[in-house]
């Protein structure tokens, strides 16, 4: 067969989330931005329900998945693992390439893996609505879906450039019943402040996050949701990697290299950290590779420091790779990767040499995405093309070296709502990254001074 699919039964859906914080060594505390002392659980409870506060601070190796959440997972999990033989032939590589495909979820990406438990826990805490920020719209779509499944209202602040580039993701949110607002907006103090300083601001995840937080603080019936970055979000996503480990047993193979797109970090963490846990327990060594956009090079050009996760400085301080909370990324189409910061757990893994990081350019990613679509029949999301580009580069290296390694890439979602970007690429009108040293430095200068490490 040209394309081999490895599937699990419903009984094989994981019953626990792995907690990566138990694996990466020293976990640096979250700090209060005023006192610079560890933030209290009571302070975190201002923006998340008690169960998620407990998961965020826990060093327990795993958390039980509530049965109502697992039942909803069963609507699309387990997600398939494919052997990409046609892509291998197109590259003329001795490498064996597999991809774990999260695009079969109702919203077309991996995001419901954490949106559904976040909705569940907020519902238990008495919330009647959910609010969140979104870049390209995958998280907003997942929040809208999760809210509808639990009979809750939903409000989403969508980064303005993606709001304009991806109207059908906005329509998807509205179809599920959510209200979607372009950010920066005039609805919040932080949005109005940004527009007063720069009326044509393209938006960023940091700005949208500030707006969502301010909305949650002003509307206590709404629970604030997090699409990436935090420990409990990374934990929820480990259903991806746990399934992949089991599927490789069915394939009688095991990856030498695991490649994931790096934005906020949760998809990458969910795929990679279950393999890292096995490695730390004595299993085969696996190269873990984080692939980020050259336009938003958090891991490759950022600093390790304590910084805010939002542009207005409403969040506590997290120790992580950051470009500075005032960083304004170029308007690339991989909107889900336009984050100034990354998950502290991913940051720590890179810092300790447990994971590598590379930056790739937009047109190179779309080139790989088109190659993948023509070989495998799935048009990947722009974010996913970064993982594909990284995997293709590794497969070509195998060809040069004459070594047949096994490569696993995370196909985090489909690109059916991103065809405007593909149209521009195919017409030769897709601009490449345009990150100037001045823009980079302006962002870095916004890291709290003195930078705490």
Buried (B, 14 or more C-beta within 10 A) or exposed (E): EEEEEBEBEEEBBBEBBBBBBBBBEEBBBBBBBEEEEEBEEEEBBEBBBEBBBBBBBBEEEBBEBBEBBBEBBEEBBBBBBBBBBBBBEBBEBBBBBBBBBBBBBBBBBBBBBBBBBBBBBBBBBEBBBBBBBBBBBBBBBBBBBBBBBBEBBBBBBBBBBBBBBBEBBBBBBBEBBBBBBBBBBEBBEBBBBBBEEEEEBBBBBBBBBBBBBBBBBEBEEBBBBBBBBBBBBBBBBBBBBBBBBBBBEEBEBBBBBBBBBBBBBBBBBBBBBBBBBBBEEEEEEBBBBBBBBBBBBBBBBBBBBBBBBBBBBBBBBBBBBBBBBBBBBBBBBBBBBBBBBBBBBBBBBBBEEBBBBBBBBBBBBBBBBBBBBEBBEBBBBBBBBBBBBBBBBBBBBBBEEEEBBBBBBBBBBBBEBBEBBBEBBEEEEBEEBEBEEEBBEBBBEBBBEEBBE
